[in-house]
């Protein structure tokens, strides 16, 4: 399936999703650092990483919806896309 939402020929949703993944994973790392060393600054950094990750996911979601709506009905891909969303 080819993406419907593109920027300069590249799918937008696939370009945006690494940011929320990376930010949320980094938040976990900062939480672990806080648990090990107890530096309260790490909780603040983790909070803002989570916040930015959620904002990034909200920005990527409409482009994923556009791609999902283009998938033919009653297909396995449509079901998996719905679960993913």
VEXDREN-2710 file (C-alpha; in Angstrom, 1 decimal):
% VEXDREN-2710
k/r/px/py/pz
1/UNK/0.0/0.0/0.0
2/UNK/1.2/3.4/-0.9
3/UNK/0.8/6.4/1.5
4/UNK/-1.8/9.0/0.6
5/UNK/-0.2/11.8/2.7
6/UNK/3.2/12.7/1.2
7/UNK/5.7/15.5/1.4
8/UNK/8.1/15.6/-1.6
9/UNK/7.2/12.0/-2.4
10/UNK/7.8/10.7/1.1
11/UNK/5.1/9.4/3.5
12/UNK/4.5/11.9/6.3
13/UNK/3.3/9.5/9.0
14/UNK/6.4/7.4/8.7
15/UNK/8.6/10.5/8.9
16/UNK/6.9/11.7/12.1
17/UNK/6.6/8.6/14.2
18/UNK/10.2/8.2/15.2
19/UNK/10.0/11.4/17.2
20/UNK/7.3/10.2/19.7
21/UNK/9.0/6.8/20.0
22/UNK/12.4/8.3/20.7
23/UNK/11.0/10.9/23.1
24/UNK/9.0/8.4/25.1
25/UNK/11.9/5.9/25.2
26/UNK/14.2/8.7/26.4
27/UNK/11.7/9.5/29.2
28/UNK/12.1/6.0/30.5
29/UNK/15.9/6.3/30.4
30/UNK/15.7/9.6/32.4
31/UNK/13.4/7.8/34.9
32/UNK/15.9/5.0/35.3
33/UNK/18.7/7.6/35.9
34/UNK/16.5/9.2/38.5
35/UNK/15.9/5.9/40.3
36/UNK/19.7/5.1/40.3
37/UNK/21.1/8.5/41.3
38/UNK/18.1/10.3/42.8
39/UNK/18.6/13.6/40.9
40/UNK/15.2/15.3/40.9
41/UNK/16.0/17.2/37.7
42/UNK/15.7/13.9/35.8
43/UNK/12.0/13.7/36.7
44/UNK/11.4/17.1/35.2
45/UNK/13.3/16.2/32.0
46/UNK/11.3/12.9/31.8
47/UNK/8.0/14.8/32.2
48/UNK/8.8/17.1/29.3
49/UNK/10.0/14.2/27.2
50/UNK/6.6/12.5/27.8
51/UNK/4.8/15.8/27.0
52/UNK/6.7/16.3/23.8
53/UNK/6.2/12.6/22.8
54/UNK/2.5/12.9/23.2
55/UNK/2.4/16.1/21.2
56/UNK/4.5/14.4/18.5
57/UNK/2.0/11.5/18.4
58/UNK/-0.9/13.8/18.1
59/UNK/0.8/15.5/15.1
60/UNK/1.5/12.1/13.4
61/UNK/-1.9/10.6/14.0
62/UNK/-3.9/12.5/11.4
63/UNK/-1.5/11.4/8.7
64/UNK/-1.8/7.9/9.8
65/UNK/-5.6/8.2/9.7
66/UNK/-5.4/9.4/6.1
67/UNK/-3.3/6.4/5.2
68/UNK/-5.6/4.0/7.1
69/UNK/-8.7/5.4/5.3
70/UNK/-7.1/4.5/2.0
71/UNK/-6.8/0.8/2.9
72/UNK/-9.5/-1.4/1.4
73/UNK/-12.3/-2.6/3.7
74/UNK/-12.5/-6.1/5.2
75/UNK/-8.7/-6.7/4.9
76/UNK/-6.2/-7.8/7.5
77/UNK/-4.3/-4.6/6.9
78/UNK/-7.3/-2.5/7.8
79/UNK/-7.8/-4.5/11.1
80/UNK/-4.2/-4.2/12.0
81/UNK/-4.2/-0.5/11.2
82/UNK/-7.2/0.0/13.4
83/UNK/-5.5/-1.8/16.3
84/UNK/-2.3/0.3/15.7
85/UNK/-4.3/3.5/15.8
END
